Amino acid sequence: MDADFSSSHFVFLQSFVNAPTTAVFIANFIILLLIICSAVMSASEIAYFSLSHVEVDALRESEDPADNRVGKLLDKPRYLLSTILISNNLVNIGVVVTSYFVTKKMFNFHDYAIGEFILPAYAIEFLWNVLVVTFFLVLFGEATPKVYATYNKVKIARAMSGVFNLLIKIFQPVNFVLVGGTQFLERRLKKYNAEIDIEEINKAIEITVEKKESKQDAKLLKGIVHFGNITVKQVMRPRSVMISIDYDYNFVELMGFVREHGYSRYPVYKETPDNMVGVLNIKDLIEHLNQDIKFGWQSLVREPFFVPETKKIDDLLREIQQNRKHLAIVADEFGGTAGIITLEDIVEEVVGDITDEFDEATETGFKKIDDRNFLFNGSTPLVDVCHLMEMPIVTFDELRGESETIAGLILEIVGRIPKNGEEMKLLNYKFTIISVLKNRIEKVKITNEA
């Protein structure tokens, strides 16, 4: 019985598996080589693009030619990635085609009955190729080499630098088309995708916030989302409300000015605020409080830190961290002074208004009448209006032109000094002039009509 069983299995194998020919042996050897090539390409992708800046700088400064080649390859990362992907895909196609040849030569597939359903031979052959080839490619051509490359990235990058230096030249025409095409699409879609992403993120935040106590968390998350898109001009304290010190003050005048305003840092100017010469930190005055009127406090003035209006506040935050400058003077396009911006102004864009024990309750000139009506001083910056009314910071950007305050926005829109009680509608908000004093808008009520 055992002999009959073994004989029947042998006959089955003979009908299913053909004796390997020389061509099949060569094809299997080619498949092995191609899988090794696929593994090398996959490992190289991880190796090159996981190198840290420190490692790349060290390779560039090395005297080893292989290290220098790695640095040059990473100078054009798009071309390097394109070359790796083209090579890997060509290798994988070669594995699939050669595997199909081996399957046709070595195996005889027959129709297989599953109940009344007949699975045709060509379907079995297709599934065999897909399953076997996918298994070997994923295990030996992708997963294993990428894990290895994670721990040996510098070694692999050095070893493959000469190969990729040659392949980039070979695939130069194809790379030019692919990289050029992706850059074109990236430029066309970048702005649209960024807007869509932010909009979708905001919607997701709103959906997930159900409890009233979570509203502050939602506001914090939205602040983080928008942080990288906000410019200095949108956040700064405009020149019209900026408190600065005249360089020609004597020490008594200076101390009286400091006591009156109570800030910890002041920009210092000569003759006009357009000529800023530095920043005075009040803590530098502490050891000189007993000096007389002749004391030269000007020697305590520190170098000014200038930034353009168009700089993004996330970039400015990094510069502030590096330079340890808590107050920056904002320069306009003509080199004049547009305003100032502090570290506190930047942080408030994420966490909301920060009030300490020295801030006066009426400092912002703001009063919330009810959920829809708000009363402001005309000199209140528009950025503060947006914060206090919990509106997007860009709400009035298309209307305001060069205006930085509520009064400036109204004057820019109507083109004249409005009268007491006059009303106007801007977007979904109604502005009511409460008081005008000496051609200056003192109080404005804003009603949210949305």
C-alpha positions as CSV (number, residue, x, y, z in Angstrom):
1,M,0.0,0.0,0.0
2,D,2.9,2.4,0.8
3,A,4.5,1.6,-2.5
4,D,1.3,2.3,-4.3
5,F,0.9,5.6,-2.4
6,S,4.5,6.7,-3.2
7,S,4.1,5.7,-6.9
8,S,0.9,7.7,-7.3
9,H,2.6,10.8,-5.8
10,F,5.5,10.3,-8.1
11,V,3.2,10.1,-11.1
12,F,1.4,13.2,-9.9
13,L,4.6,15.2,-9.6
14,Q,5.7,14.0,-13.0
15,S,2.4,15.3,-14.5
16,F,2.8,18.6,-12.6
17,V,6.5,19.3,-12.6
18,N,8.7,19.1,-15.7
19,A,12.4,18.2,-15.5
20,P,14.4,21.4,-15.4
21,T,16.3,22.3,-18.6
22,T,19.5,24.3,-18.9
23,A,17.4,27.4,-19.8
24,V,15.4,27.0,-16.6
25,F,18.6,26.8,-14.5
26,I,19.9,29.9,-16.2
27,A,16.6,31.7,-15.7
28,N,16.5,30.8,-11.9
29,F,20.1,32.1,-11.6
30,I,19.0,35.4,-13.3
31,I,16.0,35.6,-10.9
32,L,18.4,35.2,-7.9
33,L,20.7,38.0,-9.3
34,L,17.7,40.3,-9.9
35,I,16.4,39.8,-6.4
36,I,19.8,40.7,-5.0
37,C,19.8,43.8,-7.2
38,S,16.3,44.7,-5.9
39,A,17.5,44.2,-2.4
40,V,20.5,46.5,-3.0
41,M,18.3,49.2,-4.5
42,S,15.8,49.0,-1.6
43,A,18.6,49.2,0.9
44,S,20.2,52.1,-0.9
45,E,17.0,54.1,-0.9
46,I,16.8,53.8,2.9
47,A,20.5,54.4,3.4
48,Y,20.8,57.6,1.4
49,F,17.6,59.3,2.5
50,S,18.0,58.5,6.2
51,L,21.4,60.1,6.6
52,S,21.4,62.9,9.1
53,H,22.7,66.4,8.3
54,V,25.7,65.7,10.6
55,E,26.5,62.5,8.7
56,V,26.2,64.2,5.3
57,D,28.4,67.1,6.3
58,A,31.0,64.7,7.6
59,L,30.9,62.8,4.3
60,R,31.3,66.0,2.3
61,E,34.3,67.1,4.4
62,S,36.0,63.6,4.1
63,E,39.0,63.1,1.9
64,D,37.7,59.7,0.7
65,P,36.4,59.9,-2.9
66,A,33.5,57.6,-2.1
67,D,32.4,59.9,0.7
68,N,32.6,62.9,-1.6
69,R,30.4,61.1,-4.2
70,V,27.8,60.5,-1.6
71,G,27.7,64.2,-0.8
72,K,27.4,65.1,-4.5
73,L,24.6,62.6,-5.0
74,L,22.6,64.1,-2.2
75,D,23.1,67.6,-3.7
76,K,20.4,66.5,-6.2
77,P,18.2,64.2,-4.1
78,R,15.3,64.2,-6.7
79,Y,17.6,62.8,-9.4
80,L,19.1,60.2,-7.0
81,L,15.6,59.1,-5.9
82,S,14.4,58.9,-9.5
83,T,17.4,56.8,-10.5
84,I,16.8,54.4,-7.6
85,L,13.1,54.0,-8.3
86,I,13.7,53.5,-12.1
87,S,16.4,50.9,-11.4
88,N,14.3,49.0,-8.8
89,N,11.2,48.9,-11.0
90,L,13.2,47.6,-14.0
91,V,14.7,44.9,-11.8
92,N,11.3,43.9,-10.4
93,I,9.8,43.7,-13.9
94,G,12.7,41.5,-14.9
95,V,11.9,39.2,-11.9
96,V,8.3,39.0,-12.9
97,V,9.0,38.2,-16.6
98,T,11.7,35.7,-15.8
99,S,9.5,34.0,-13.2
100,Y,6.7,33.7,-15.7
101,F,9.1,31.9,-18.1
102,V,10.3,29.5,-15.4
103,T,6.6,28.7,-14.4
104,K,5.7,28.0,-18.0
105,K,8.7,25.7,-18.5
106,M,8.6,23.8,-15.1
107,F,4.9,23.4,-14.2
108,N,1.8,22.0,-15.8
109,F,-1.3,23.5,-14.3
110,H,-4.7,21.9,-14.8
111,D,-8.2,23.0,-14.1
112,Y,-9.3,22.5,-10.5
113,A,-12.9,21.7,-9.5
114,I,-14.3,23.2,-6.3
115,G,-17.7,21.7,-6.1
116,E,-19.5,22.9,-9.2
117,F,-17.0,25.7,-9.7
118,I,-14.1,25.1,-12.1
119,L,-10.9,27.1,-11.4
120,P,-9.2,27.3,-14.8
121,A,-5.5,26.4,-15.2
122,Y,-4.5,29.9,-16.4
123,A,-6.0,31.4,-13.2
124,I,-4.0,29.0,-11.0
125,E,-0.9,29.8,-13.0
126,F,-1.5,33.5,-12.5
127,L,-2.1,33.2,-8.7
128,W,1.0,31.0,-8.4
129,N,3.2,33.6,-10.1
130,V,1.7,36.5,-8.0
131,L,2.0,34.7,-4.7
132,V,5.4,33.2,-5.1
133,V,7.0,36.3,-6.8
134,T,5.4,38.7,-4.3
135,F,6.6,36.7,-1.3
136,F,10.2,36.6,-2.4
137,L,10.3,40.2,-3.6
138,V,8.7,41.5,-0.4
139,L,10.8,39.4,2.0
140,F,14.2,39.4,0.3
141,G,13.9,42.4,-2.1
142,E,12.2,44.9,0.2
143,A,11.7,44.2,3.9
144,T,15.0,42.5,4.9
145,P,17.4,44.8,3.0
146,K,15.6,47.9,4.4
147,V,15.9,46.7,8.0
148,Y,19.6,46.0,7.3
149,A,20.1,49.4,5.7
150,T,18.7,51.2,8.8
151,Y,21.7,50.0,10.8
152,N,24.3,50.3,8.1
153,K,23.3,53.3,6.1
154,V,26.7,55.0,5.8
155,K,28.4,51.8,4.8
156,I,25.8,51.1,2.1
157,A,25.8,54.7,0.8
158,R,29.6,54.6,0.4
159,A,29.6,51.3,-1.4
160,M,26.9,52.3,-3.9
161,S,28.1,55.8,-4.6
162,G,30.0,54.8,-7.7
163,V,27.1,52.7,-9.1
164,F,24.6,55.5,-8.7
165,N,27.0,58.0,-10.1
166,L,27.1,56.0,-13.3
167,L,23.3,55.1,-13.3
168,I,22.4,58.8,-13.0
169,K,24.3,59.5,-16.2
170,I,22.7,56.6,-18.0
171,F,19.2,57.6,-16.9
172,Q,19.8,61.3,-17.4
173,P,17.1,61.8,-20.1
174,V,14.5,59.8,-18.2
175,N,15.3,61.6,-15.0
176,F,15.0,65.0,-16.6
177,V,11.5,64.2,-17.8
178,L,10.4,62.6,-14.5
179,V,11.9,65.2,-12.2
180,G,10.7,68.1,-14.4
181,G,7.2,66.7,-14.5
182,T,7.0,66.2,-10.8
183,Q,8.3,69.7,-10.1
184,F,5.7,71.2,-12.5
185,L,2.9,69.2,-10.8
186,E,4.2,70.1,-7.3
187,R,4.2,73.8,-8.2
188,R,0.7,73.7,-9.6
189,L,-0.8,71.6,-6.7
190,K,1.2,72.8,-3.7
191,K,-0.9,75.9,-2.9
192,Y,-4.2,74.1,-3.5
193,N,-3.3,71.1,-1.5
194,A,-2.0,73.2,1.4
195,E,-5.3,75.1,1.5
196,I,-7.3,72.0,1.3
197,D,-5.3,70.3,4.0
198,I,-5.6,73.2,6.4
199,E,-9.3,73.4,5.7
200,E,-9.9,69.7,6.3
201,I,-7.8,69.7,9.4
202,N,-9.9,72.6,10.8
203,K,-13.1,70.7,10.0
204,A,-11.7,67.6,11.7
205,I,-10.8,69.6,14.8
206,E,-14.4,71.0,14.9
207,I,-16.0,67.6,14.5
208,T,-13.9,66.1,17.3
209,V,-14.7,68.9,19.8
210,E,-18.1,68.3,21.3
211,K,-17.7,69.5,24.9
212,K,-17.6,73.1,25.8
213,E,-14.5,72.6,27.9
214,S,-12.7,71.3,24.9
215,K,-13.1,74.6,22.9
216,Q,-9.8,76.0,24.2
217,D,-8.0,72.8,23.1
218,A,-9.6,73.2,19.6
219,K,-8.4,76.8,19.5
220,L,-4.9,75.7,20.5
221,L,-4.8,73.0,17.7
222,K,-6.0,75.5,15.1
223,G,-3.3,77.9,16.1
224,I,-0.7,75.3,15.6
225,V,-2.2,74.4,12.2
226,H,-2.1,78.0,10.9
227,F,1.2,78.9,12.6
228,G,3.4,78.3,9.6
229,N,1.2,80.5,7.3
230,I,1.1,83.6,9.4
231,T,3.4,86.6,8.5
232,V,5.1,89.1,10.9
233,K,2.8,91.9,9.5
234,Q,-0.3,90.0,10.6
235,V,0.9,89.7,14.2
236,M,3.1,92.8,14.9
237,R,2.2,95.8,17.0
238,P,1.9,98.5,14.4
239,R,3.9,101.8,14.6
240,S,0.7,103.7,15.6
241,V,0.5,101.9,18.9
242,M,4.2,101.2,19.4
243,I,5.8,102.6,22.5
244,S,9.4,103.7,21.9
245,I,12.1,105.8,23.7
246,D,13.9,108.8,22.3
247,Y,17.6,108.4,22.4
248,D,18.0,112.0,23.6
249,Y,16.1,111.6,26.8
250,N,18.1,112.3,30.0
251,F,18.0,109.7,32.7
252,V,15.2,111.4,34.7
253,E,13.0,111.6,31.6
254,L,13.8,108.0,30.8
255,M,12.8,106.7,34.2
256,G,9.5,108.7,34.2
257,F,8.7,107.2,30.7
258,V,9.5,103.7,31.9
259,R,7.3,104.1,35.0
260,E,4.4,105.4,33.0
261,H,4.3,102.6,30.5
262,G,5.6,99.6,32.4
263,Y,7.1,97.4,29.7
264,S,10.2,95.3,30.1
265,R,11.8,96.2,26.7
266,Y,11.6,99.3,24.5
267,P,12.9,100.1,21.0
268,V,15.1,103.2,21.0
269,Y,15.2,105.7,18.2
270,K,17.1,108.8,17.2
271,E,15.1,111.8,15.8
272,T,12.3,109.7,14.3
273,P,11.0,106.1,14.8
274,D,12.3,105.3,11.3
275,N,15.8,105.5,12.7
276,M,15.9,102.7,15.3
277,V,19.2,102.4,17.0
278,G,18.6,99.6,19.5
279,V,16.5,98.1,22.3
280,L,16.6,98.9,25.9
281,N,16.1,96.1,28.4
282,I,14.8,97.4,31.7
283,K,16.6,94.8,33.7
284,D,19.8,96.5,32.6
285,L,18.7,99.7,34.5
286,I,18.2,97.9,37.9
287,E,21.7,98.5,39.2
288,H,21.6,102.1,38.0
289,L,18.4,103.3,39.7
290,N,20.2,105.7,42.0
291,Q,22.0,107.5,39.2
292,D,21.5,111.3,38.6
293,I,20.2,113.1,35.5
294,K,23.7,113.0,33.9
295,F,23.9,109.2,33.8
296,G,24.5,108.0,30.2
297,W,21.9,105.3,30.0
298,Q,22.4,105.1,26.2
299,S,25.4,102.8,26.8
300,L,23.0,100.1,27.9
301,V,21.1,100.1,24.6
302,R,21.5,96.7,22.9
303,E,21.9,96.1,19.1
304,P,18.5,96.1,17.3
305,F,17.1,93.0,15.6
306,F,15.3,93.8,12.3
307,V,12.9,91.6,10.5
308,P,10.9,92.1,7.3
309,E,7.1,92.3,7.3
310,T,6.8,89.3,5.1
311,K,8.8,86.8,7.3
312,K,6.8,83.8,8.6
313,I,6.5,83.8,12.3
314,D,7.6,80.2,12.6
315,D,10.9,81.2,10.9
316,L,11.2,84.2,13.2
317,L,10.6,82.0,16.3
318,R,13.6,79.9,15.3
319,E,15.7,83.0,14.9
320,I,14.6,84.4,18.2
321,Q,15.6,81.1,19.8
322,Q,19.0,81.2,18.2
323,N,19.8,84.9,18.8
324,R,18.0,85.2,22.1
325,K,16.3,88.4,21.0
326,H,12.8,88.8,22.6
327,L,11.9,91.9,20.7
328,A,12.3,92.5,16.9
329,I,11.8,95.7,15.0
330,V,9.7,95.2,11.9
331,A,11.0,97.0,8.8
332,D,8.7,97.9,5.8
333,E,9.6,97.7,2.2
334,F,11.2,101.2,2.2
335,G,13.4,100.5,5.2
336,G,11.2,102.4,7.7
337,T,9.8,101.1,10.9
338,A,6.5,99.3,10.5
339,G,6.1,98.2,14.1
340,I,7.5,95.7,16.6
341,I,7.0,92.1,17.4
342,T,7.8,90.2,20.6
343,L,8.2,86.6,21.6
344,E,4.9,87.0,23.5
345,D,3.1,88.1,20.3
346,I,4.3,84.9,18.5
347,V,3.4,82.5,21.4
348,E,-0.1,84.1,21.7
349,E,-0.8,83.0,18.1
350,V,-0.9,79.4,19.4
351,V,-1.9,79.6,23.0
352,G,-4.1,82.7,22.9
353,D,-3.7,86.0,24.9
354,I,-1.3,85.9,27.8
355,T,-2.1,88.2,30.7
356,D,0.2,88.6,33.7
357,E,-0.2,90.4,37.0
358,F,1.2,93.6,35.5
359,D,-1.3,93.8,32.6
360,E,-4.2,96.2,33.1
361,A,-7.6,94.8,32.4
362,T,-8.5,97.7,30.1
363,E,-5.2,97.7,28.2
364,T,-6.7,96.2,25.1
365,G,-9.7,98.7,25.1
366,F,-12.0,95.7,24.7
367,K,-15.4,94.9,26.1
368,K,-17.6,91.9,25.3
369,I,-21.2,93.1,25.4
370,D,-22.7,89.7,24.6
371,D,-21.9,86.7,22.3
372,R,-22.4,88.8,19.2
373,N,-21.5,92.4,20.2
374,F,-18.0,93.7,21.1
375,L,-16.7,97.2,21.9
376,F,-13.2,98.2,20.9
377,N,-11.0,101.3,21.0
378,G,-10.3,102.6,17.5
379,S,-6.6,102.1,18.0
380,T,-7.0,98.3,18.6
381,P,-4.9,96.3,16.2
382,L,-6.9,94.2,13.8
383,V,-4.9,91.1,14.8
384,D,-6.2,91.6,18.4
385,V,-9.7,92.1,17.2
386,C,-9.5,88.7,15.4
387,H,-8.1,87.0,18.5
388,L,-10.7,88.5,20.9
389,M,-13.6,87.7,18.6
390,E,-12.2,84.3,17.9
391,M,-12.1,84.9,14.1
392,P,-9.4,83.7,11.7
393,I,-6.5,86.1,11.7
394,V,-6.8,86.6,7.9
395,T,-10.5,87.8,8.1
396,F,-9.8,91.4,7.1
397,D,-6.7,90.8,5.0
398,E,-8.4,91.4,1.6
399,L,-10.0,94.7,2.9
400,R,-7.5,96.4,5.0
401,G,-4.7,97.3,2.5
402,E,-2.0,99.0,4.7
403,S,-4.3,99.4,7.7
404,E,-3.3,97.8,11.0
405,T,-6.1,99.1,13.4
406,I,-9.9,99.2,13.4
407,A,-9.9,102.9,12.9
408,G,-7.5,102.6,10.0
409,L,-9.6,99.9,8.3
410,I,-12.8,102.0,8.6
411,L,-11.0,105.2,7.2
412,E,-9.6,103.1,4.3
413,I,-13.0,101.7,3.4
414,V,-15.2,104.9,3.7
415,G,-12.5,107.4,2.7
416,R,-13.6,110.0,5.2
417,I,-14.1,110.7,9.0
418,P,-17.3,108.9,9.9
419,K,-20.0,110.4,12.2
420,N,-21.1,109.2,15.6
421,G,-23.7,106.4,15.2
422,E,-22.8,105.7,11.6
423,E,-23.0,102.0,10.6
424,M,-21.3,100.0,7.8
425,K,-21.2,96.3,7.0
426,L,-17.9,94.5,6.2
427,L,-18.2,90.9,5.3
428,N,-20.5,89.3,8.0
429,Y,-19.8,92.0,10.6
430,K,-21.5,95.3,11.3
431,F,-19.3,98.2,12.4
432,T,-21.0,101.0,14.5
433,I,-19.1,104.2,15.2
434,I,-19.7,104.9,18.9
435,S,-17.6,108.0,19.3
436,V,-15.4,110.3,17.2
437,L,-13.1,112.8,18.9
438,K,-11.1,115.4,17.1
439,N,-11.2,113.6,13.8
440,R,-10.1,110.4,15.5
441,I,-12.3,107.3,15.8
442,E,-12.4,106.5,19.6
443,K,-14.9,103.7,20.0
444,V,-16.3,101.1,17.6
445,K,-18.9,98.4,18.2
446,I,-18.6,95.3,16.1
447,T,-21.6,93.0,15.7
448,N,-21.2,89.4,14.3
449,E,-24.2,88.9,12.0
450,A,-23.1,85.5,10.7
